[in-house]
Amino acid sequence: MTGHVMFRKDRLGRRGGGVILYIKESIQAYEMKLIIEAECEEAMWCNIVTGNSTLTVGLVYRSPNISIEENGQRRNTYRRKPL
């Protein structure tokens, strides 16, 4: 996409899945590497800097076939661990 920076994390070893984020080139942004990513390979975290503020954005692929229990476990993983 012209005029945008792409942040992308593909699913490894299987078809489909993964996450992608496009941010305007005029906006300062960088990808973060987090410990919790090891627990969810299809997750990516970026910091977007605007003025004096930094916004942390998390992208997580959720399979449509995921069970309610597994979905809850993933959600709890992100709630209890520090970024």
N, C-alpha and C positions, 0 to 999 in steps of 0.2 A: 504494500500500500504506500504510494508516494506520500512523502511528508510525515511519515510515522516510523517509529522504532518498534520492532517486533520482539516480544519476549515469548518464548515458546518452550514447552516441555512435552515431548512425545512419550507415549506409552512404549515401554521397552519389551520386545519379544512377542508382542501380540498386535493384532490389527485393531484400529479404532482407538478411541480414548485420547487422552492428552489434553493440554490446555494451551491457550494462546491469548496474548494481550497486546493490543496496539496502542501506543501512546504517541501523541504529537511530538515531532522532533524539537519543538520549541519548549517542551516541558522536560525538566531534568528528572530522570528516573533511573533506577538501577535495581537489578535482581538481587535478592537476598538468598543466601544459602543457610538453611536452618536444620537443626538436629531432627526435628519432627518430620522432615521430608523423607527420611529413611522408612518411616512407618506408612507413608502414602506416596508411592512413586509418582502419582499423577497429581501432584500439587506443586504450586509455584507461588512465591511471595515476592512482591516488588515494593520498593519505596518510591513514592512520587513526591518530589519537593516543589513546593509553591511558596514563594516568599519566605516567611519565617516558619512555615509549617511543613510537616512531613506526614503524608498519608500512607499507611501500610495497607496494601491490597493483597488478599489471598485468593488464589484461584484453585479450586479443587474439582477434579472430574468425579462425578458420581454416576456410576453405572445405573441404568434404569432397572437392572435386575438385582440390585443390592437389597439385602434383607433389612427389615426395620432395625433389628438388633445390631447388624454391622454398621448401618448408618449412624446409629446412636453411639457406637464405640468410636467411630471416626470423629464425630462431633466432640465427644468428651476428650479425645486426644488433643485436639486443638485448644480446648478450654483449659486443661490442666497443665500444659507445658508452656514454659516461657518461650517467647519468640526469640 
